[in-house]
Amino acid sequence: MGDHPQPMRAIAAGVMLAVENGQSLSQCLPPALNRLPPNERPELQALCYGTCRWFHRLDSELNGRLKKPLRKPDRIVHHLMLVALFQLRFSQQATYAVLNETVEACRALDKPHLTGLVNGVLRAAEREGAPEPATDAARFSHPVWMVEKLRHNWPEDWQRILEANNAQAPMTLRVNALRFNRDQYLGLLQEAGIEAGPTQFAPHGIQLASPVPVERLPWFADGAVSVQDEAAQLCTTLLDLAPGQRVLDACAAPGGKTCAILESCAELAEVVAIDESADRLPRVQENLDRLDLVATLKQADAAAIEQWWDGEVFDRILLDVPCSASGVIRRHPDIKLLRRESDIVPLAAIQLGLLDAMWSILKPGGRLVYATCSVFPQENHRIIQRFCKQQTDAILVEPDAQWGRDMGAGRQLLPDPFSHDGFFYAVLEKPEP
Ligand SMILES: C[S@@+](CC[C@H](N)C(=O)[O-])C[C@H]1O[C@@H](n2cnc3c(N)ncnc32)[C@H](O)[C@@H]1O
């Protein structure tokens, strides 16, 4: 391929191939962005996010247009055509530019024998227009198993969930309550010419009318605000924090909720933040530093308590478990390609294991909040039901909340195209002896 810089579309096709092979966009996109000058990076990002978002629809169309699949070594050209189809179907780019530049990118990828095919497929796609999606998976652009699971789990809501997953997520802020109240910060935004309003349920939340780079946010570098979805912000209201409490954030990275906890109650005795990922834990410290907050960080498997616990029980535990992330697909459309149906049962076992372990280090009279960014009951209220069957002393607390749905064992927020992500919360209390 030589040393000459690759065209953006060729780079985008490489990113899509990496995602198909199991890498997340957050892993493979940053190095790809660095191969382009800064002014071209937003476009590459939009191409990769958009192609992931519409992958299942575009792939269904492309497979219908190909007489036979490309050979494995040419698979990158399949992705190159998906990127071009994304532009034809979902962008304002002029058709001739998409066609010419895609053919050029095909050459740059050292696949000159496929330029005729690429040109022919894209010309036909342009001439014939988008086909009527043949299946719900193609129509809603999700893998078949997700469509079926959502239809089964949410017979009334599955289509709305799928549509919300394809919407552009809003940019939401959490005002650092130690610095400003929400109205003050809304005033600062207005002065800066940034249109925004308060979130409906989270007390410190602000939703922007359209996203802006964080550098434009008043006092961002000084810790006035953080970017955090409204649903994620709700954890602090559920924890019922009070001065003097010792709090554990058991799955903490990148630290959004750790920081929200520290901001919402200034005089906590200690906040311990654990994450098993050595790569992700430093992000917690970076966020704490920007906000001028202090927590005790430990890299550990939270469930292996003998490896990290000092023997002092916690008044409050937030357990924001690893999950399918099926409630945040609109922010991470690569989940559609990465997640497998077979992931869910092992995830549920990890979730229940973490819950068991955390329960054992919760103080009698203490409170544990279980959270996921999933919309699958298997990871949500069914985990809580399974746990309460084993742990008969656990008291399920019904939060006094205006948001979400009561699932009998926790509350579920479904993703809302105009506001919050999909999330689940359950509140458990341990009785005093
Ligand atoms: C949903 S994310 C947490 C998001 C975080 N609470 C926030 O608000 O910024 C789940 C985290 O759990 C971590 N994790 C997974 N298994 C773990 C375990 N057994 N012990 C501790 N952390 C774990 C992952 O590395 C990941 O960072």
The ligand as an SDF file (V2000), in Angstrom:
LIG
                    3D

 27 29  0  0  0  0  0  0  0  0999 V2000
  -20.7610    0.0300   33.2540 C   0  0  0  0  0  0  0  0  0  0  0  0
  -19.0560    0.2600   33.3940 S   0  0  0  0  0  0  0  0  0  0  0  0
  -18.9580    1.3730   34.7480 C   0  0  0  0  0  0  0  0  0  0  0  0
  -19.2400    2.8340   34.4160 C   0  0  0  0  0  0  0  0  0  0  0  0
  -18.9440    3.7490   35.6030 C   0  0  0  0  0  0  0  0  0  0  0  0
  -19.6790    3.3440   36.7840 N   0  0  0  0  0  0  0  0  0  0  0  0
  -19.2800    5.2010   35.2990 C   0  0  0  0  0  0  0  0  0  0  0  0
  -20.3680    5.6610   35.6300 O   0  0  0  0  0  0  0  0  0  0  0  0
  -18.4300    5.9010   34.7370 O   0  0  0  0  0  0  0  0  0  0  0  0
  -18.5660   -1.2530   34.1140 C   0  0  0  0  0  0  0  0  0  0  0  0
  -17.1160   -1.2870   34.6050 C   0  0  0  0  0  0  0  0  0  0  0  0
  -16.9540   -2.4770   35.3630 O   0  0  0  0  0  0  0  0  0  0  0  0
  -15.6210   -2.9060   35.2430 C   0  0  0  0  0  0  0  0  0  0  0  0
  -15.6240   -4.2900   35.7230 N   0  0  0  0  0  0  0  0  0  0  0  0
  -16.0560   -5.4030   35.0790 C   0  0  0  0  0  0  0  0  0  0  0  0
  -15.9620   -6.4720   35.8810 N   0  0  0  0  0  0  0  0  0  0  0  0
  -15.4670   -6.0370   37.0630 C   0  0  0  0  0  0  0  0  0  0  0  0
  -15.1330   -6.6630   38.2890 C   0  0  0  0  0  0  0  0  0  0  0  0
  -15.3080   -7.9810   38.4690 N   0  0  0  0  0  0  0  0  0  0  0  0
  -14.6370   -5.9060   39.2880 N   0  0  0  0  0  0  0  0  0  0  0  0
  -14.4530   -4.5720   39.1230 C   0  0  0  0  0  0  0  0  0  0  0  0
  -14.7350   -3.9290   37.9710 N   0  0  0  0  0  0  0  0  0  0  0  0
  -15.2400   -4.6460   36.9640 C   0  0  0  0  0  0  0  0  0  0  0  0
  -15.2990   -2.6660   33.7920 C   0  0  0  0  0  0  0  0  0  0  0  0
  -13.9060   -2.5400   33.6040 O   0  0  0  0  0  0  0  0  0  0  0  0
  -16.0480   -1.3490   33.5320 C   0  0  0  0  0  0  0  0  0  0  0  0
  -15.1790   -0.2560   33.6800 O   0  0  0  0  0  0  0  0  0  0  0  0
  1  2  1  0
  2  3  1  0
  2 10  1  0
  3  4  1  0
  4  5  1  0
  5  6  1  0
  5  7  1  0
  7  8  2  0
  7  9  1  0
 10 11  1  0
 11 12  1  0
 11 26  1  0
 12 13  1  0
 13 14  1  0
 13 24  1  0
 14 15  1  0
 14 23  1  0
 15 16  2  0
 16 17  1  0
 17 18  1  0
 17 23  2  0
 18 19  1  0
 18 20  2  0
 20 21  1  0
 21 22  2  0
 22 23  1  0
 24 25  1  0
 24 26  1  0
 26 27  1  0
M  CHG  2   2   1   9  -1
M  END
$$$$
